[in-house]
Every structure is written in C-alpha cells, then in structure tokens.
Amino acid sequence: MNVLGRSLEEAAVGGFRARRHITWVFSLRHETAGMAVVGIVAQRGNDRAHRLATALTNLIREHGDDPLVDAETGAVVDAPSAPVAAMNECAFVVSIGGDGTFLFVAREAGGVPLVGVNLGEVGFLNAISPPDAIEAVGSLLEELTETGTVGGRTVNRVQAHGDGWSLEPALNEILVHGPKRGPAGGASISVAVDGEPYASGWTDGVLVATPTGSTAYNLSEGGPLVQPTLGALVITQMCARETMPPLVVGDDREITLQVSDAETAWAISDGRNRRALEPPTTVRVTVADEPLTLAGPPVNFFDALEKLE
C-alpha cells in the first residue's frame, strides 16, 4: 500500500523509529539565530501535502527541533509558521507539491537549499516521491548533524537586466514579449549572443531558458530538451514570422534582446516577477551570480522524460 494511503503520522513515527540508528544528543536549531533548521512549504489546498507536512513535522521533532512552515500550512499543521521569505536562514527547505510550488519556494526563499517532494505529474524539479520523503529528509537531518551542512547539486539560474533594473533570478526561464502574448501582441525583437546577431524580426516573444527550464515553457514552444547537468542556455523564439531554429549556447554568454515596434513590452522571470518595458529598449540576460542548490537525491532526468509521453 502506498504510504500516503495509511497514516503518514504513523509512517513518520513508527517507520522512522524502526530504522533510526543515531542517538540525537543536541538540538538541530541554530543557537545563534534562533531559527528552525528546516522549512516546510506545502501546496495550498492540498490535503495530501498537509498530511505529509504533518509527518515531516513529527520526524523533525524526533530530532529535537521544530520546523518552520509557511503561513498557509501553519493554519492546518501544528508548527511555528512564517512567510516563506523568512526561511532563507534555514539549512534547507522542503517543498511539497508540483513544480509550481517548487518555483514559488525558490523565488521566495532565496538561495537556501531546496528539497522537492513531487505531488505533480512529471516533476522535473521534485526528485522525491511521497513514500520516500520520510527517509530522504531523515538522511538530510543526519548529514546536517554530522557535517553541519547539506550537500546537493547546484543549478544555474538566469537573470534579466535593463537600464537601472534587474529581475529576480529565474530557475526556468526569462521571457521577453510585446504588449500581450498571442496574436496582435508581438514586437520586433533582435537577439544577439555576446554581440553576435542570431535572430531578428516580429515575434510573440523570446525565451532564454536554463537546462532545468528546458522541460517547461521552452519545450511547449518547440525548444530542445537539455540535460540538466550541462552548462548551457537555450534561446527559443515564439511564433516568429521568420523563425530561426532554437539555439543552445554556453552559460558564460550574454544574451541581448533589443525590443522595438511596440508601445509596451514585458520582461518576465519564471512567469511571476515582471518588468514593464518602454520600447525601444534592450534587455540583457545572463546567468545569475548565485546558483540554487537542489538537496536530496537527484531527479532521474530520463525517468521523468517518460512521463511526457
């Protein structure tokens, strides 16, 4: 039986106690800052996510600490709560939900290491299935106690810059488009890589995606899949009148997007953070200074691809 089909509280207490082999002799709490070591963010309105958040709360208390949960989860889970942005001092944060929840946590919690528990369909960002969540988080707590930190795989984020402004870093992609997306909403956008022209002309928009984001909006617009471990950026036009094939370049390149022939335009980071533009204007896209750490077991990229079929 799937572990979520029975009591997750029982799985957290009984199952973990059965395999616990370390005696915890001190609290995992940051003594200097008074901040909980683990943050938990559960998908809003999802009972499965709330049950798992309760189970993980019990697990963390077994190790002498209280987690910090997001404010919405705190309404249904008996644990201290705070805005997700307050979790940026935690040792790691657990995101329970789909890729949308993960992106929200990545945006709000800054550069704190993230652990994704997948309640969605594909889950390229969330490596852990619900039945494995208790063991995976327990292993991270052990690692934290033994080493003082948690390891993981670092992934690049991209960031858009303009004259006197920068958007928040994006884990998936930066999108630049005209007044609105779709018919009659495009703009003329010229794209260059390190100053070398690549494409120009009327288009609905242009995406600059990370390898992590190549499976998201980029893929829906006909862009290529890129293995997440590669140091690359992907440039994909959206419904361009004179289309160039999508282009994969090194992650040390600067992409410039010159926008014209529109009354207004937008630069958007991961579908949320946005900046209104006044054409003609130029947007620069580079890899952000701070990558994101994905803690816990890695996503099996090729297993996840099978779910796209």
C-alpha positions as CSV (number, residue, x, y, z in Angstrom):
1,M,0.0,0.0,0.0
2,N,1.2,3.5,-0.8
3,V,2.4,5.2,2.3
4,L,0.0,8.0,1.8
5,G,-2.8,5.5,1.9
6,R,-2.2,5.0,5.6
7,S,-1.4,7.4,8.3
8,L,1.6,9.5,7.5
9,E,1.9,10.3,11.1
10,E,2.4,6.5,11.8
11,A,4.9,6.4,8.9
12,A,6.9,9.3,10.4
13,V,7.0,8.0,14.0
14,G,6.8,4.2,13.7
15,G,8.6,3.7,10.4
16,F,11.4,6.1,11.2
17,R,11.9,4.8,14.7
18,A,12.2,1.3,13.3
19,R,15.2,2.2,11.3
20,R,16.7,5.0,13.4
21,H,20.3,4.2,14.4
22,I,21.7,7.5,15.6
23,T,21.2,8.9,19.1
24,W,20.5,12.6,18.9
25,V,22.3,14.4,21.6
26,F,21.6,18.0,20.8
27,S,19.0,20.2,19.0
28,L,19.4,20.9,15.3
29,R,18.3,24.5,16.0
30,H,20.6,27.4,15.1
31,E,21.5,28.5,18.5
32,T,22.7,31.9,17.5
33,A,19.9,32.9,15.2
34,G,17.0,31.0,16.9
35,M,15.8,29.9,13.5
36,A,14.4,26.5,12.8
37,V,16.8,24.4,10.7
38,V,14.2,23.0,8.3
39,G,11.4,24.9,6.5
40,I,8.4,23.2,5.1
41,V,6.1,24.6,2.3
42,A,3.1,22.6,1.3
43,Q,0.9,23.2,-1.7
44,R,-2.1,25.3,-0.9
45,G,-5.4,23.5,-0.5
46,N,-3.8,20.0,-1.0
47,D,-4.7,17.6,1.8
48,R,-2.0,15.1,0.7
49,A,0.6,17.9,1.1
50,H,-0.7,18.8,4.5
51,R,-0.6,15.2,5.7
52,L,2.9,14.9,4.6
53,A,3.9,18.2,6.2
54,T,2.5,16.8,9.5
55,A,4.5,13.7,9.1
56,L,7.7,15.6,8.4
57,T,7.0,17.9,11.4
58,N,6.8,14.8,13.6
59,L,10.0,13.5,12.1
60,I,11.9,16.7,12.7
61,R,10.7,16.9,16.3
62,E,12.1,13.4,16.7
63,H,15.4,15.1,16.1
64,G,14.9,17.7,18.7
65,D,13.7,20.6,16.6
66,D,10.5,22.3,15.4
67,P,10.3,23.1,11.7
68,L,9.1,26.4,10.3
69,V,6.1,26.1,8.0
70,D,4.6,28.6,5.6
71,A,1.7,30.7,6.9
72,E,-1.0,28.8,5.0
73,T,0.3,25.4,6.1
74,G,0.5,26.7,9.7
75,A,-3.3,27.0,9.7
76,V,-3.6,23.2,9.4
77,V,-0.3,21.9,10.8
78,D,0.7,22.3,14.4
79,A,4.1,24.0,13.9
80,P,5.6,27.5,14.0
81,S,4.7,29.4,10.8
82,A,6.2,32.4,8.9
83,P,6.3,33.8,5.4
84,V,8.4,31.7,3.0
85,A,10.8,34.6,2.7
86,A,11.7,34.1,6.3
87,M,13.1,30.7,5.6
88,N,16.2,32.0,3.9
89,E,18.2,31.3,7.1
90,C,17.1,27.6,7.3
91,A,19.6,24.9,6.5
92,F,17.2,23.5,3.9
93,V,13.5,23.9,2.9
94,V,11.2,21.1,1.8
95,S,8.7,21.9,-1.0
96,I,5.7,19.6,-1.1
97,G,3.7,19.9,-4.3
98,G,4.3,20.3,-8.0
99,D,6.9,22.3,-10.0
100,G,4.8,25.4,-9.5
101,T,5.2,25.1,-5.7
102,F,8.9,24.5,-6.1
103,L,9.4,27.6,-8.2
104,F,7.5,29.7,-5.7
105,V,9.7,28.5,-2.9
106,A,12.9,29.0,-4.9
107,R,11.8,32.6,-5.6
108,E,10.8,33.5,-2.1
109,A,13.4,31.7,0.0
110,G,16.5,33.0,-1.8
111,G,19.4,30.6,-2.2
112,V,18.6,28.2,0.6
113,P,19.0,24.5,-0.5
114,L,15.7,23.0,-1.6
115,V,14.2,19.5,-1.4
116,G,11.3,18.8,-3.7
117,V,8.6,16.2,-2.9
118,N,6.6,15.5,-6.0
119,L,2.8,15.5,-5.9
120,G,2.5,16.6,-9.5
121,E,2.5,14.6,-12.8
122,V,6.0,14.9,-14.2
123,G,8.2,16.6,-11.5
124,F,11.4,17.6,-13.2
125,L,12.2,19.8,-10.1
126,N,10.9,17.5,-7.4
127,A,13.1,14.4,-7.0
128,I,11.4,12.6,-4.1
129,S,8.2,10.6,-4.2
130,P,5.8,10.9,-1.2
131,P,6.6,7.3,0.1
132,D,10.3,8.2,0.1
133,A,10.0,11.6,1.8
134,I,10.4,10.5,5.4
135,E,13.6,8.5,4.7
136,A,15.1,11.3,2.4
137,V,14.5,14.1,4.9
138,G,15.8,11.9,7.7
139,S,19.0,11.3,5.8
140,L,19.5,15.0,5.3
141,L,19.0,15.6,9.0
142,E,21.7,13.0,9.7
143,E,24.0,14.7,7.2
144,L,23.4,18.1,8.7
145,T,24.2,16.8,12.2
146,E,27.4,15.1,11.1
147,T,28.7,17.8,8.8
148,G,26.9,21.0,9.7
149,T,25.6,21.4,6.2
150,V,23.7,19.5,3.4
151,G,25.1,18.8,0.0
152,G,23.4,18.7,-3.3
153,R,23.6,19.6,-7.0
154,T,23.9,23.3,-7.9
155,V,21.9,24.5,-10.9
156,N,22.2,27.8,-12.6
157,R,19.5,30.5,-12.6
158,V,19.2,33.3,-15.2
159,Q,18.6,36.9,-14.6
160,A,17.3,39.8,-16.8
161,H,18.9,43.3,-16.6
162,G,18.0,46.6,-18.0
163,D,18.8,50.3,-17.6
164,G,18.8,50.6,-13.8
165,W,16.8,47.4,-13.0
166,S,17.2,43.6,-12.6
167,L,14.5,41.0,-12.2
168,E,14.7,38.2,-9.6
169,P,16.7,35.2,-10.8
170,A,14.7,32.6,-12.7
171,L,15.2,28.9,-12.3
172,N,13.4,28.1,-15.5
173,E,13.4,31.0,-17.9
174,I,13.3,34.6,-18.8
175,L,10.6,35.7,-21.2
176,V,10.5,38.9,-23.2
177,H,7.4,39.6,-25.2
178,G,5.3,42.5,-26.6
179,P,2.2,44.2,-25.1
180,K,0.5,40.8,-24.7
181,R,1.1,37.2,-25.7
182,G,-0.7,35.8,-28.7
183,P,-2.0,37.3,-32.0
184,A,-1.6,41.1,-32.3
185,G,0.6,41.2,-29.3
186,G,4.1,40.8,-30.5
187,A,7.1,43.1,-31.1
188,S,10.3,43.3,-33.1
189,I,13.0,41.6,-31.1
190,S,16.6,41.3,-32.2
191,V,18.6,38.6,-30.4
192,A,22.4,38.6,-30.1
193,V,24.9,36.4,-28.3
194,D,27.9,38.2,-27.0
195,G,27.1,40.9,-29.5
196,E,26.9,38.5,-32.4
197,P,23.4,38.6,-34.2
198,Y,21.4,35.5,-34.1
199,A,17.8,36.3,-35.0
200,S,15.6,39.4,-35.6
201,G,12.1,40.2,-36.7
202,W,8.5,40.2,-35.5
203,T,7.7,37.6,-32.8
204,D,5.3,36.9,-30.0
205,G,8.3,36.7,-27.7
206,V,11.7,35.2,-26.9
207,L,12.6,32.7,-24.2
208,V,16.0,32.3,-22.6
209,A,15.9,29.1,-20.6
210,T,18.2,27.2,-18.3
211,P,18.7,23.4,-18.8
212,T,16.4,23.0,-15.9
213,G,13.8,25.1,-17.6
214,S,14.2,23.4,-21.0
215,T,11.5,21.0,-20.0
216,A,9.0,23.8,-19.2
217,Y,7.8,26.7,-21.3
218,N,10.7,26.2,-23.7
219,L,9.5,22.7,-24.5
220,S,6.0,23.9,-25.2
221,E,7.3,26.4,-27.7
222,G,9.3,23.8,-29.6
223,G,12.6,24.3,-27.9
224,P,15.0,21.4,-27.3
225,L,15.4,19.3,-24.2
226,V,18.7,19.9,-22.5
227,Q,20.2,17.5,-19.9
228,P,20.2,19.5,-16.6
229,T,23.9,18.9,-15.8
230,L,25.1,20.8,-18.9
231,G,26.4,24.4,-18.7
232,A,24.1,25.9,-21.3
233,L,21.4,28.4,-22.1
234,V,18.6,27.9,-24.6
235,I,17.2,30.6,-26.8
236,T,13.7,30.0,-28.4
237,Q,11.6,32.3,-30.4
238,M,7.8,32.2,-30.0
239,C,5.7,32.2,-33.2
240,A,8.3,34.3,-35.1
241,R,7.4,35.4,-38.7
242,E,10.9,34.4,-39.8
243,T,11.8,31.6,-37.5
244,M,15.4,30.6,-36.6
245,P,15.9,27.2,-35.1
246,P,16.3,27.2,-31.3
247,L,19.9,27.9,-30.2
248,V,21.9,26.3,-27.3
249,V,24.9,28.4,-26.2
250,G,27.3,28.2,-23.3
251,D,26.2,29.5,-19.9
252,D,29.0,32.1,-19.9
253,R,27.4,34.0,-22.7
254,E,25.4,37.3,-22.5
255,I,22.1,37.3,-24.5
256,T,20.8,40.7,-25.5
257,L,17.2,41.3,-26.6
258,Q,16.5,44.6,-28.4
259,V,12.8,45.3,-28.4
260,S,11.1,47.8,-30.7
261,D,7.9,48.5,-32.8
262,A,5.6,48.2,-29.8
263,E,4.1,50.6,-27.4
264,T,5.0,48.5,-24.4
265,A,6.6,45.1,-23.7
266,W,7.4,42.9,-20.7
267,A,10.3,41.0,-19.2
268,I,9.2,38.1,-17.0
269,S,11.1,35.8,-14.7
270,D,9.6,32.3,-14.2
271,G,6.2,33.5,-15.1
272,R,5.8,35.7,-12.0
273,N,8.2,38.6,-11.5
274,R,7.8,41.1,-14.3
275,R,9.0,44.4,-15.5
276,A,7.2,46.7,-17.9
277,L,9.4,47.9,-20.8
278,E,9.2,51.0,-22.9
279,P,10.5,50.2,-26.4
280,P,12.9,50.7,-27.9
281,T,14.9,49.1,-25.2
282,T,17.4,46.4,-24.5
283,V,17.2,43.5,-22.1
284,R,20.4,41.6,-21.1
285,V,20.1,38.0,-19.9
286,T,23.0,36.3,-18.1
287,V,23.5,33.5,-15.6
288,A,22.7,34.8,-12.1
289,D,25.6,35.2,-9.6
290,E,24.1,32.7,-7.1
291,P,23.0,29.2,-8.2
292,L,20.4,27.2,-6.5
293,T,21.2,24.0,-4.5
294,L,18.9,21.0,-5.0
295,A,19.4,18.9,-1.9
296,G,18.5,15.3,-1.5
297,P,18.5,12.6,-4.2
298,P,18.8,13.8,-7.8
299,V,16.0,13.7,-10.3
300,N,16.4,10.9,-12.8
301,F,16.1,13.0,-15.9
302,F,15.4,10.1,-18.3
303,D,12.8,8.6,-16.0
304,A,11.0,11.9,-15.9
305,L,11.1,12.2,-19.6
306,E,9.0,9.0,-19.9
307,K,6.1,10.8,-18.2
308,L,6.0,13.3,-21.1
309,E,4.8,10.6,-23.5
